[in-house]
Amino acid sequence: MKLIELNGKKYNLKSTMRAILDYEEEMKKTTVESMKEQMKMFYFILKNGNRKKTDETEKFTIGYEAFLDILDDDMSLFETIAEATAEESDDTIEEATDTDKKK
């Protein structure tokens, strides 16, 4: 699992079903087609992947506007989030493909 540091605190970058459902509920759609929608999805990934504090990570309590401000201050964070979520998607597809091959 990938971690990201925002404002000196570490957070998991892990897609969850809850993040997808929150995105769909707020955006009233199931696809991500624009930068604005991508930012919302990243926000929900962080929010739902960090619902509780752990030994390694903090609970995500940053509001959406504050999240955008953090990214404005360091655009490399956007790339980090995008790469981590893309890698996670690739891993999920690979796992599903491996499972299909075993059947």
VMD Tcl script that draws the C-alpha trace (Angstrom):
set ca {
  {0.00 0.00 0.00}
  {1.30 3.44 -0.93}
  {1.53 6.30 1.53}
  {1.50 10.03 0.88}
  {2.50 12.86 3.16}
  {0.28 15.94 3.38}
  {1.05 18.72 5.85}
  {3.59 16.48 7.59}
  {1.12 13.63 8.16}
  {1.07 10.26 6.39}
  {-2.02 8.84 4.70}
  {-2.87 5.63 2.83}
  {-3.52 5.85 -0.89}
  {-5.99 3.02 -1.23}
  {-9.13 2.95 -3.32}
  {-12.14 1.67 -1.45}
  {-15.70 0.82 -2.39}
  {-16.84 3.58 -0.06}
  {-14.74 6.13 -1.98}
  {-16.38 5.06 -5.23}
  {-19.86 5.22 -3.70}
  {-19.23 8.65 -2.17}
  {-17.96 9.92 -5.52}
  {-21.01 8.55 -7.35}
  {-23.39 10.01 -4.78}
  {-21.86 13.49 -4.83}
  {-21.10 13.71 -8.54}
  {-24.25 11.88 -9.70}
  {-22.21 9.84 -12.17}
  {-20.02 6.76 -12.32}
  {-17.22 8.00 -14.58}
  {-14.34 10.40 -14.07}
  {-14.05 12.61 -17.13}
  {-12.48 15.90 -16.05}
  {-9.74 17.22 -13.81}
  {-12.35 18.46 -11.33}
  {-13.88 14.99 -11.14}
  {-10.46 13.40 -10.78}
  {-9.65 15.70 -7.87}
  {-12.93 14.74 -6.17}
  {-12.14 11.05 -6.63}
  {-8.64 11.52 -5.15}
  {-10.20 13.36 -2.22}
  {-12.65 10.53 -1.57}
  {-9.86 7.95 -1.87}
  {-7.89 9.75 0.85}
  {-10.93 10.45 3.01}
  {-12.25 6.89 2.94}
  {-8.89 5.13 2.96}
  {-7.99 6.92 6.18}
  {-11.14 6.80 8.26}
  {-9.17 5.76 11.35}
  {-5.75 6.61 12.74}
  {-3.29 3.71 12.65}
  {0.28 3.22 13.84}
  {1.50 4.35 10.39}
  {-1.13 6.84 9.27}
  {-3.39 9.63 10.47}
  {-7.16 9.95 10.21}
  {-7.93 12.13 7.17}
  {-9.71 15.26 8.43}
  {-8.73 17.72 5.71}
  {-11.64 19.43 3.96}
  {-11.91 19.48 0.17}
  {-10.89 23.13 -0.25}
  {-7.91 22.68 2.10}
  {-6.96 19.56 0.09}
  {-6.93 21.65 -3.10}
  {-4.82 24.30 -1.36}
  {-2.26 21.63 -0.38}
  {-2.06 20.44 -4.00}
  {-1.73 24.04 -5.21}
  {1.31 24.42 -2.96}
  {2.93 21.20 -4.26}
  {1.70 19.93 -7.64}
  {3.99 16.89 -7.40}
  {1.48 15.50 -4.88}
  {-1.08 15.28 -7.68}
  {1.31 13.11 -9.70}
  {2.02 10.93 -6.66}
  {-1.69 10.33 -6.05}
  {-2.40 9.71 -9.73}
  {0.47 7.23 -10.09}
  {-0.43 5.36 -6.90}
  {-4.09 5.00 -7.81}
  {-3.19 3.93 -11.37}
  {-0.76 1.30 -10.01}
  {-3.47 0.05 -7.65}
  {-5.92 -0.24 -10.56}
  {-3.33 -2.16 -12.59}
  {-2.72 -4.51 -9.65}
  {-6.46 -5.12 -9.26}
  {-6.83 -5.91 -12.96}
  {-3.80 -8.21 -12.83}
  {-5.19 -10.06 -9.81}
  {-8.55 -10.50 -11.53}
  {-6.85 -11.77 -14.67}
  {-4.74 -14.23 -12.66}
  {-7.87 -15.51 -10.91}
  {-9.61 -15.98 -14.28}
  {-6.62 -17.93 -15.62}
  {-6.70 -20.31 -12.63}
  {-10.33 -21.30 -13.28}
}
mol new
graphics top color blue
foreach p $ca { graphics top sphere $p radius 0.5 }
foreach p [lrange $ca 0 end-1] q [lrange $ca 1 end] { graphics top cylinder $p $q radius 0.2 }
display resetview
